[in-house]
Amino acid sequence: MPEATETKDMRPHFEEIQAHYDLSDDFFGVFQDPTRKYSCAYFTGPNATLSEAQIANVDQHLDRLDLKPGMTLLEVGCGWGLTLQRAMEKYDVNVIGLTLSKNQKAYCEQLLGKIDTTRTFDVRLEGWEQFHTPVDRIVSIEAIEHFGFERFDDFFKNSFDILPDDGRMTIQSSCGYHPDDLAARGKKLTFELARFAKFMVDVIFPGGRIPSTKMLVQHGEKAGFVVPEPLSLRNHYIKTLGIWAARLEWHKDEAIAAAGIESYDNYMRYLTGCQYYYVDEAIDVSLVTYLKPGAAA
């Protein structure tokens, strides 16, 4: 039946996400800072701590969304809840978080339940494919890499449809380059880079795909969004990854106790390898803002 096929094809990638993010909360906690944010930070100065930089990155998104008290913010891929927490505390809004990780859902509910506020939170073990409720704003920080390119049009159309006329959305994503783009910048797709990319999608982020910044812009515009110039955070990810790798190495015994030697070795390869390729400008990370016509006017 056509409907059954479409429903099956759009089933959220629960298995792939849980294979990564439900590895062990204790393991991730070894190298994360207390905010538990697992994405690129934004360092406002040389003395900024990782926690301060993670909060600053969240604020980059929330400030671009033009939030007003009482609005409802949807976060697609809410991680361990920092963005939802910050939105409730700083902007006085209601929040909905979508995650495919059981561990993250439980952690977020405990975190948000401690906030003294009249606003509401709703953390769902649910993919964006299942979410069609109108909201005022949308944020997604380094989750789109898990969606699959074949679902980008559906994601952006659904986001456009559930936002009001003056709606806004921000997306942050690691971004790759087409070989032609690398060549134009005097670089090339090496065997080592291709092998590392395969390791990433086979071992660290099963099923993951890294888009180009151009793809993020084009798919947004196709859905009807106005897309201002994206912001590169590459230098900030270099520093973030360096801190994570140093912490993981420093706490090697704790990491192995939490998830085993194989996981430790894989994550050291992942963190140091990503840092190398960001330094080499073979990959980037972009913060992209999407405006509905009423917000762009």
Secondary structure, 3 states (H helix, E strand, C coil): CHHHHHHHHCCCCHHHHHHHHCCCHHHHHHHCCCCCCCCCCCCCCCCCCHHHHHHHHHHHHHHHCCCCCCCEEEEECCCCCHHHHHHHHHHCCEEEEEECCHHHHHHHHHHHCCCCCCCCEEEEECCHHHCCCCCCEEEEECCHHHCCHHHHHHHHHHHHHHCCCCCEEEEEEEECCCHHHHHHCCCCCCHHHHHHHHHHHHHHCCCCCCCCHHHHHHHHHHHCCECCCCEECHHHHHHHHHHHHHHHHHCHHHHHHHHCHHHHHHHHHHHHHHHHHHHCCCCEEEEEEEECHHHHC
